[in-house]
């Protein structure tokens, strides 16, 4: 039975629906902005009032029609997005009205969700946007990608691209916790200063103003043992040329390539993997779903103890979604990019 009998039709639900497959940079014209009454939750479902949305590089890939690790968003469907919000009606004993939950909500005010797909969180432990960053999917991506695939060992050198971003910042801090030397690559002096001064990386390279190859060679004189890649393109190629023996390269993302999927630039220096008996492996965090509780417990402990610090870049207003998403691909966000939908 639905808790708190409400007339859902009185809830105005604004939505962004995908109206076209983007060509190049995502544009406002790729979406239709509509208003419709909120739907009633069915058996095993709940209605969630979305408070914050997570804006992620992966969203660009979800708009493409090609084969991927997840089905593309259909034309006319609500744009897929992770979110956090409050349960306002429930038809499942596992969720109660008033619970705060995280999961896939879509870009809208109200989301009907399968209760079993949502994770309950305690809003007293951290600001809500943090559950979309260091305590959410980006944090889990960093945790499993670095520790399971990268397998860093104490004393090794770890290099992280997009080091000031939601995933990269957590990767570098976990590597420091594990006793590694950590070098971050970021864009601009402000982000590089944040990476070293606040997050504790040993060095940071500004790809916008410095010679990345020369600076990596300087900061990694014995080569790169673990490279965590979030950007692809030229930066990946440079890192491959500087690998140490038995290095591990983690392919998490390639944000430099997402807006021109028909002409993706692959690595030219892949023979470095052969020469150095190295390994390069891609991964998707959804494949670790059975172990999310493990990752969340570790991340929460590190965040609450101050060993992992985080920053969120919060933009207000659901209606700004397409323009705010563009900021992500222009590198204009500083920290985890989050869209505030509702304060309540």
Secondary structure by P-SEA (a helix, b strand, c coil): ccccccccccbbbbbbbbcccccccccccccccccccbbbbcccbbbbccccccccccccccccccccccccccccccbbbbbbbbbccccccccccccccccccccccccccccccbbbbcccccccccccccccaaaaaaaaaacccccccccbbbbbcccccaaaaaaaaaaaaaccbbbbbbccaaaaaaacccccccccccccccaaaaaaaaaccccccbbbbccccaaaaaaaaccccbbbbbbccccccccccccccccccccccccccbbbbbbbccccccaaaaaaaaaaaaaaaccccccccccccccaaaaaaaaaaacccccbbbbbcccc
